[in-house]
């Protein structure tokens, strides 16, 4: 996993900004978040309403998967306790 992160840090511009946000000055995180917001606004400006809809649907799918993972983790811990009790 660390090799993938290191490889991503070598990607021009985006990787450099991410590396600076992770390992740089404390203010760099806020600049990185601001850059992401400006990028999102620029993409909405250039591609318009369809980009906004696609990003909202993507966020919805990500949240649904997160909820399923969070609620399913309780089920898996119960199965492990039942197997250990046998």
Secondary structure as UniProt FT lines:
FT   HELIX           2..9
FT   TURN            12..13
FT   HELIX           14..23
FT   HELIX           27..47
FT   HELIX           49..85
//
